[in-house]
């Protein structure tokens, strides 16, 4: 995974579609969903860590813009 779009596509494999309309809220919900999947042992540690790092970076960048 290299960007938020790829994370969205990854989550779709688990039937998770996230769109609230608020960019930061969407990213935070994706992070929460990934954590849940990881804790359920449905996602391996490398994918989890990469996705969380991308999401947190994107959250930070989005908040700086506002």
C-alpha positions in Angstrom: 0.0 0.0 0.0 1.3 3.4 -1.0 -1.6 5.8 -0.6 -5.1 6.3 0.9 -6.8 5.1 -2.3 -5.0 1.7 -2.0 -6.0 1.5 1.7 -9.7 2.1 0.7 -9.4 -0.7 -1.9 -7.8 -3.0 0.7 -10.7 -2.3 3.1 -13.3 -3.0 0.4 -12.0 -6.6 0.3 -13.4 -6.9 3.8 -16.7 -5.2 2.9 -15.8 -1.9 4.4 -16.8 1.3 2.6 -16.1 4.5 4.5 -17.4 7.9 3.4 -18.6 10.4 5.9 -17.8 13.5 3.8 -15.2 14.9 6.3 -11.7 13.9 5.1 -10.2 13.7 8.6 -13.2 11.7 10.0 -12.9 9.3 7.0 -9.2 8.7 7.7 -9.8 8.2 11.4 -12.5 5.7 10.7 -10.2 3.8 8.3 -7.6 3.7 11.0 -10.1 2.3 13.5 -11.3 -0.3 11.0 -7.8 -1.4 10.3 -7.0 -1.7 14.0 -10.1 -3.9 14.4 -9.1 -6.1 11.5 -5.6 -6.4 12.8 -6.8 -7.3 16.3 -9.0 -10.0 14.7 -5.9 -11.3 13.0 -7.3 -10.7 9.5 -4.5 -8.3 8.5 -0.8 -9.1 8.8 1.4 -6.8 10.8 3.3 -5.3 7.8 0.1 -4.2 6.0 -1.3 -2.9 9.3 1.8 -0.8 10.1 2.1 0.6 6.6 -1.5 1.5 6.3 -1.6 3.2 9.8 1.6 5.2 9.0 0.0 6.4 5.7 -3.3 7.3 7.4 -1.6 9.2 10.3 0.5 11.1 7.8 -2.5 12.0 5.7 -4.4 13.1 8.8 -1.6 15.3 9.9 -1.2 16.9 6.4 -5.0 17.5 6.1 -5.1 19.2 9.5 -2.2 21.5 8.5 -4.2 22.6 5.4 -7.1 23.7 7.6 
